Amino acid sequence: MLWIPGGTFLMGSNEHYPEEAPAHRVKVGGFWMDRHTVTNREFERFVAATGYVTLAERPADPADYPGAIPELLVPSSAMFKKPAQKVDIRNSYNWWVYVAGANWRHPRGPASSIKKLGDHPVVHVAFEDAEAYAKWAGKELPTEAEWEFAARGGLDGAEFVWGDELTPGGKHLANTWQGEFPYENRNEDGYEWTAPVGSFPANGFGLHDMAGNVWQWTTDWYQEHSRIDSPCCTIDNPRGGQREASFDPHTPEIMIPRKVTKGGSYLCAPNYCRRYRPAARMSQPVDTSTCHLGLRCIVRSRSRE
């Protein structure tokens, strides 16, 4: 882990997606943070020590999903499936499918394994899985503010983790999507799926993969920044919104609370989901795991001892 000294910074952005605005001043205390996201090897040690079974490895309770077809209640997780041709990017079901047997042990589908992926980030972990790992490791998940402050690496106000240019000198500094999403991936960064942790340069605090590779859970219940109390003033160590207000208003019949995830992933492209930026954020239902979502832990401390 690395010591993140804490401080005051400009959180969010007024230049991109609506849920990031308004940008506002935030202060966070110091904390230790994992140098990289939790890997398959690290998560495997946790499972071996505890016998833990992830949410994607358990059948869903029909009572939680009234009206769901039985095929969707078997142990499964959300997988990206690249279309063969150009599709309507307004409909994410054109590339997202639930795959039975997809889980952290089988990150690219039931026929895959992590045999040669020990140093890749663990994926297909729901929020309760991430919390369980953090507790076992004697750590915690970061708040959104802590995560964003750490991601910026001291570059307050910069658009990207490394500065204001996506590919300085033509060099890719994160595992993202090159080409027209979701059907054309030129793999210019060398990776179609996840990359081994630490494959790209660290930020100013020495942290790897704070942009791209996999999204990362935070502890904050999701709310748009526009709903923050007193956005004009510096907010000290914010802890996100309320659970009851985190439900997706577009699907009022589905009362599943959502957490904030940060960082973007290998599926983020310039033409879609341009969220490989510190200010970027996504809402994620706590019961949903995917092939591009992992975690990173922190330890809060008042000193560096």
Order of alpha helices (4+ residues) and beta strands (2+ residues): beta-beta-beta-beta-alpha-beta-beta-alpha-alpha-beta-beta-beta-beta-beta-beta
